[in-house]
Structures are given as structure tokens and as C-alpha cells.
Amino acid sequence: MRVYGIKSCDTVRRAMKELAAAGKTPELVDIREAPLQISDLQAFFDDFGDALVNKRSTTWRELDGEARTGDPVALILAYPTLMKRPVVEDGGRRTLGWDQAARAAWL
């Protein structure tokens, strides 16, 4: 099981803790330290569409209007903190975020 996110993100830390408490062995892939390959990011975008871009982030608010209309995959490659976190992946299955639906899928 892989958890893609940023180790300093509270939501990612909460997901890691809850997954471990449920007996899972999550592996954190810190997308700042180990940037995603474009093929992985494109697969995430294919699964989640525009929801993959965290439009509530500070990074998003700092982007100008022209940058915001660019390719979402290219934006996340350039600014990893724009990716909504975490993306949890295991056995060909993926979820985005750590809401009730994601918890139900993994816990």
C-alpha cells in the first residue's frame, strides 16, 4: 500500500496513522522528495480529474489566472503541493483525500 502525499501534511499523517492502526503497512511516498513520474501523475488525473488539483491550497491562490488555466498535470509537476492529498493506492485501487469514503475503502 502506497500513500502519496507530503510528510508534513496533517491529513497525510492522519491517514498513515489510521492505516497503521488498522493493521495495514502503508509506505509514504513524499512527492516533494521523490517527484512523481508524469505517467503516475497522468494515471491519477485519469482517475480523479480536476479533483486532483487542490484549489484551496496557498499555492493555488498564489498562481496567476493564466497559470490556473494550464494543464493540471504540468501544474502539479511544477508545484507538487497543488496535488490534493493523500492518494492511497493498493492492488490497482486508488482513493483521493482522507474523507469518510476513503476511510471506508481502506479501514
N, C-alpha and C positions, 0 to 999 in steps of 0.2 A: 504494500500500500504506500503510495506516494502522496504527499501533501505539498502542493506548490504554493509558495507564498513568500513572506518576508518574516524572518525570525523575530523582529521587533514588533510585529503586528499583533495586537491583543486578540483579535479574532482567530488568527492562526495559532497562537499559543493556546487559546481555549480549546480549539479543535484538536490539537495534538494531545492535550491533557485528557480530554474526554475520550478520545480514541484509545489512548493507552490504558485508561481506567476500564474500558470495555474489553480489554484483552487483545486489542489489535497491536500491531507493531508498525506504526507509521514512520516513514522516512521523510524528513523535511527537505525539500529542495528549495533553497533560498534563491529566488530569481534575481536578486541583486548580485550575489556572489557567483552564481552559476547561471548566466542568462540563458533563457530558453532558446532552443533552435527554432528557426522560422517554421519548420514543419510541425513541431509540437504546438506552437502558438496558433498556427492555422487550424490545427485539429481542434483546439479549444474553441476558437472562434466559430468553426463549423458547428460545434455542439451548442454553444451558448449565444452566438450572435453578438449584438451590441451590448447585451448584459455583461459581457466580459470587461467592458470599459467602466471603471468606477468614476462616474460623473459627479460624485460627491467629494472626491479627493481634492486636496490642496493643489496637487499637480495639475489636475484638470482645470481648476479655477484660474491658475496662472497662465494657461495656454491662451493664445490669441484666437480669434474667431476662425481664421484661416486654418490654423493647425487643428482645431477641433473638427473640421470637416474632412480631414485627411483620412487615409487608410487606417482603420483601427489596429490592425496587426503591426503596421510600421510604427504607429504611435507607441504601442506597448513595448516594442523592441527598443525604441529610443528612450522611453520613460517607463521602466518596469513597475513603478509604483502606481501606474494607471490601471493595472490589472486588478479586478475585483478578486478578493482573496477570502478563503483559500479555494484552490481547485483540488479536490480529492479524487484520486484515481486508483482503481484496483480492479483487476480482472476485466479490463475493457469497459468498465463503467466509470462515469465521471459525474461529480456534482460541483456546483459553484456556490460559494458562500458557506456560511455555517448557520443556516436557519433551521426551522423545525423539519422541513422536508429533507435536508441534508443529514440532519441527526437521525431521522427515521431510516434513511437509506443505509447508514453505516453503523448505528449503535444497536 
